[in-house]
Amino acid sequence: MEKVLFACDELTGLIGAAARMRPSKSVSDMELSSLKKKFKDKKFAAGCDRDTIALGGDRLGWTLDELLERTILAMRSCEDRVKAETEE
């Protein structure tokens, strides 16, 4: 669990920022290729440490693509609940 939290802490910030830039304002239609472009752009969400994200994936034994995709899917699965709780 510690490895997953380490890997995803910075990444969820990057994904959240990328989602807010989308017309849908959601991760529901985010594709891996779109997130990879944002990941490579060091000026986008500059506070998100890409080295920490990559190190987290390494510690899990996952490629960067696997980490990005799994985190997108995890965020999709709880997006409605998070929105409902934060709008109350």
Residue pairs with C-beta under 8 A, 6 or more apart in sequence:
3 56
3 59
3 60
4 60
6 52
6 55
6 56
6 59
7 53
7 55
7 56
7 57
7 59
7 60
7 62
7 67
7 71
8 56
8 67
8 71
8 74
9 52
9 56
10 48
10 49
10 50
10 52
10 53
10 56
11 48
11 53
11 56
11 67
11 68
11 71
12 71
12 75
13 45
13 47
13 48
14 35
14 38
14 39
14 44
14 45
14 48
14 53
15 27
15 30
15 35
15 71
15 72
15 75
16 75
17 38
17 44
17 45
17 48
18 30
18 34
18 35
18 38
18 44
18 45
19 25
19 26
19 27
19 30
21 38
22 29
22 30
22 34
26 79
27 72
27 75
27 76
27 79
28 76
28 79
30 72
32 65
32 68
32 69
32 72
35 68
35 72
36 65
36 68
38 44
38 45
39 50
39 53
39 64
39 68
42 50
53 64
53 67
54 64
56 67
57 63
57 64
57 66
57 67
60 67
62 70
